[in-house]
Amino acid sequence: MQRAFQASTLIALIAPILGLTLILRRQSLLADTLSHVSLAGIALGFLIGVNPTLTTVLVVILVAIGIEYLQDVFRGYSEISIAILMSTGMAVALVLMSFVSGQQTKSIEQFLFGSIVTIDEQQIWTLFILTALVVALYIIFRRPLYVLLFDEHTAATAGLPVRGISLFISIITGVAISLIMPITGSLLVSAILVLPAAIAMRLVTSFKTVIWVGTIIALLGMYGGLFASYELGTPPGATITLMFVFLFVLTSVIKAVAKRRRLG
């Protein structure tokens, strides 16, 4: 449980940054696509006898590059690239899973749901390095990122390497998903990344404030989900996700009531 809370804290620090970036780029489904495609990397790792995390990182980086390329091909219809690669990734994963043994298949299935309470010390340190990298990059490149997210044309006019930054964001997101997935599960990692920022956007409007409020919400959701999971004996990843959904509904109701009172 100590390592579970450590992992929850680290995830809560990066979730609002990555989630807000995806939302503002209108790529919320990118996280879902990469999490599904990562199953192909896991199956490949078990098939060739390599650490699944390494093959997953490689696969999601290649897919992130592919998404950026297809978005350029289908300019204005970015959802097409996501649909193509999500279906392709799942198909490859299912084909590769058919070649692995029964015991390995069970191990692959564990990645679908994850287990934050069974993580080891190495995973904590890997997640810590990722968190430090994401936070440091956000602090250093906050202003160029702000311009890029809200107006790509202005960013290009200002001389910013729009394509390079966009590709780098996709790669960082993919690496984060591949490292968080064994903890939260591939089916739920996208929700855990996107929901804190989405909830924060219902409460505040400033870019910087959304990050801070999103971090607090992420901590509340992660800790609350862990406590509820421990008390109820439910899967940690699913319980954390439901906690975020509850917070989203609660903030939406509170905001609607406040708006009605102002109008009244």
C-alpha positions in Angstrom: 0.0 0.0 0.0 2.9 2.4 0.6 4.2 1.9 -2.9 0.6 2.2 -4.2 0.3 5.6 -2.6 3.7 6.6 -3.9 2.7 5.6 -7.4 -0.6 7.4 -7.0 1.2 10.6 -6.1 3.5 10.4 -9.0 0.7 9.7 -11.5 -1.4 12.6 -10.0 1.5 15.0 -10.8 1.7 14.2 -14.5 -2.0 13.3 -15.3 -3.2 17.0 -15.4 -0.3 18.1 -17.6 -0.7 15.3 -20.1 -4.5 15.3 -19.9 -4.9 19.0 -20.5 -2.5 18.8 -23.4 -4.6 16.1 -25.0 -7.8 17.9 -24.4 -6.7 21.2 -25.8 -5.3 19.4 -28.9 -8.6 17.6 -29.2 -6.8 14.3 -28.9 -8.5 12.8 -25.8 -8.9 9.5 -27.7 -5.1 9.4 -28.4 -4.5 8.1 -24.9 -7.2 5.4 -25.5 -5.6 4.5 -28.8 -2.1 4.2 -27.4 -3.3 2.2 -24.4 -5.1 -0.3 -26.7 -2.1 -0.5 -29.1 0.2 -1.1 -26.2 -1.3 -4.5 -25.8 0.5 -5.4 -29.1 3.8 -4.4 -27.4 3.0 -6.6 -24.4 2.1 -9.6 -26.5 5.3 -9.1 -28.6 7.4 -8.9 -25.5 6.1 -12.2 -24.2 6.4 -13.8 -27.6 10.1 -13.0 -28.2 11.0 -13.3 -24.5 11.8 -9.6 -23.9 10.7 -7.4 -21.0 7.1 -6.4 -22.1 7.6 -2.8 -20.9 10.5 -2.3 -23.3 8.6 -3.6 -26.3 5.5 -1.6 -25.3 7.5 1.6 -25.2 8.9 0.9 -28.6 5.5 0.1 -30.1 3.8 3.2 -28.7 6.6 5.4 -30.0 6.2 4.0 -33.5 2.4 4.4 -33.2 2.7 8.0 -32.0 4.9 8.7 -35.0 2.3 7.0 -37.2 -0.6 9.0 -35.8 1.3 12.3 -36.4 1.9 11.2 -40.0 -1.7 10.2 -40.7 -3.0 13.4 -39.1 -0.9 15.3 -41.7 -2.3 13.1 -44.5 -5.9 13.4 -43.3 -5.6 17.1 -42.3 -8.8 18.2 -40.6 -10.0 14.7 -40.0 -7.6 13.6 -37.2 -10.0 11.1 -35.9 -9.4 8.9 -38.9 -5.8 8.3 -37.9 -6.9 7.3 -34.4 -9.5 4.9 -35.8 -7.1 3.3 -38.2 -4.3 2.7 -35.7 -6.5 1.7 -32.8 -8.1 -1.1 -34.9 -4.7 -2.1 -36.3 -3.1 -2.2 -32.9 -5.9 -4.3 -31.4 -5.8 -6.7 -34.4 -2.0 -7.1 -34.1 -2.3 -7.7 -30.4 -5.0 -10.4 -30.8 -2.9 -12.2 -33.5 0.3 -12.1 -31.4 -1.6 -13.3 -28.3 -2.8 -16.4 -30.3 0.9 -17.4 -30.6 1.8 -17.2 -26.9 1.3 -20.0 -24.3 -1.7 -20.2 -22.0 0.2 -19.0 -18.9 1.6 -16.0 -20.8 -1.9 -15.2 -22.0 -3.0 -14.9 -18.4 -0.1 -12.5 -17.7 -1.1 -10.4 -20.7 -4.7 -10.3 -19.4 -3.4 -8.8 -16.1 -2.2 -5.8 -18.1 -5.8 -5.1 -19.1 -6.8 -4.3 -15.5 -3.4 -3.6 -13.8 -2.8 -3.7 -10.1 -1.5 -0.7 -8.3 -1.1 -2.6 -5.1 1.3 -5.1 -6.5 3.9 -2.7 -8.1 7.5 -3.2 -7.2 10.3 -0.8 -6.3 11.7 -0.7 -9.9 8.4 0.5 -11.2 8.2 3.3 -8.6 11.7 4.5 -9.6 10.8 4.4 -13.3 7.6 6.3 -12.7 9.6 8.8 -10.6 12.0 9.5 -13.5 9.1 9.9 -15.9 7.3 12.3 -13.5 10.5 14.4 -13.0 11.0 14.6 -16.8 7.4 15.6 -17.6 7.2 18.2 -14.8 10.6 19.6 -15.8 9.7 19.9 -19.5 6.4 21.6 -18.6 8.2 24.2 -16.4 10.8 24.9 -19.0 8.5 24.9 -22.1 5.3 26.1 -20.6 5.0 29.3 -22.7 5.7 27.7 -26.1 3.4 24.9 -25.2 0.7 27.4 -24.3 1.0 29.1 -27.7 1.0 25.8 -29.6 -2.0 24.4 -27.9 -4.2 27.4 -28.4 -3.0 28.5 -31.9 -0.8 26.4 -34.1 -0.7 29.0 -36.8 0.6 31.6 -34.4 3.2 29.1 -33.1 4.4 28.4 -36.6 4.6 32.1 -37.4 6.7 32.6 -34.2 9.2 30.1 -35.5 8.2 27.2 -33.2 8.8 23.7 -34.6 5.1 22.8 -34.5 5.5 19.3 -36.0 8.4 18.4 -33.8 6.7 19.6 -30.6 3.5 17.8 -31.5 5.4 14.6 -32.2 7.3 14.9 -29.0 4.1 15.3 -27.0 2.6 12.2 -28.6 5.8 10.2 -27.8 5.9 11.4 -24.2 2.2 10.5 -23.8 2.8 7.1 -25.3 5.8 6.4 -23.0 3.8 7.6 -20.0 0.9 5.3 -20.9 3.2 2.3 -21.4 4.7 2.8 -17.9 1.5 3.6 -16.1 -0.5 0.8 -17.8 0.8 -2.1 -15.7 -0.4 -0.1 -12.6 -3.8 1.0 -13.7 -4.6 -1.3 -16.6 -4.8 -0.5 -20.4 -8.6 -0.2 -20.3 -8.5 2.6 -17.7 -5.3 4.5 -18.1 -6.7 7.0 -20.6 -9.5 7.9 -18.2 -7.1 8.4 -15.3 -5.0 10.7 -17.5 -7.8 12.8 -19.0 -10.5 13.1 -16.2 -8.5 15.2 -13.7 -7.9 17.9 -16.3 -11.5 17.7 -17.6 -12.8 18.1 -14.0 -10.5 21.1 -13.4 -11.7 22.8 -16.6 -15.2 22.7 -15.2 -14.0 24.7 -12.2 -11.4 27.2 -13.5 -10.4 28.6 -16.9 -6.7 29.7 -16.5 -4.2 27.3 -18.1 -1.9 27.4 -15.2 -4.7 27.1 -12.6 -6.2 24.1 -14.4 -2.9 22.3 -13.9 -2.8 23.1 -10.2 -6.5 22.3 -9.6 -6.2 19.2 -11.7 -3.3 18.0 -9.6 -5.4 18.4 -6.4 -8.3 16.6 -8.0 -6.0 13.8 -9.3 -4.6 13.3 -5.7 -8.2 13.2 -4.3 -9.3 10.7 -6.9 -6.2 8.5 -6.6 -6.2 8.4 -2.8 -9.9 8.2 -2.5 -10.0 5.3 -5.0 -7.3 3.5 -3.1 -9.0 3.8 0.2 -12.4 2.7 -1.3 -10.7 -0.2 -3.0 -9.0 -1.3 0.2 -12.3 -1.1 2.2 -14.6 -2.6 -0.4 -12.2 -5.2 -1.9 -12.7 -3.9 -5.4 -10.1 -3.6 -8.3 -8.0 -0.5 -7.6 -7.9 0.8 -11.2 -11.6 0.6 -11.7 -12.4 2.1 -8.3 -10.0 5.1 -9.0 -11.7 5.6 -12.3 -15.2 5.6 -10.7 -14.0 8.0 -8.1 -12.9 10.4 -10.9 -16.3 10.0 -12.5 -18.0 10.8 -9.2 -15.9 13.9 -8.9 -16.8 15.0 -12.4 -20.5 14.5 -11.8 -20.3 16.3 -8.4 -18.5 19.3 -9.8 -20.9 19.5 -12.8 -23.9 19.5 -10.4 -22.3 22.1 -8.1 -21.5 24.4 -11.1 -25.1 24.0 -12.5 -26.6 24.9 -9.2 -24.4 27.9 -8.8 -25.2 29.1 -12.3 -29.0 28.7 -11.6 -28.6 30.7 -8.4 -26.8 33.5 -10.3 -29.5 33.7 -13.0 -32.2 33.5 -10.3 
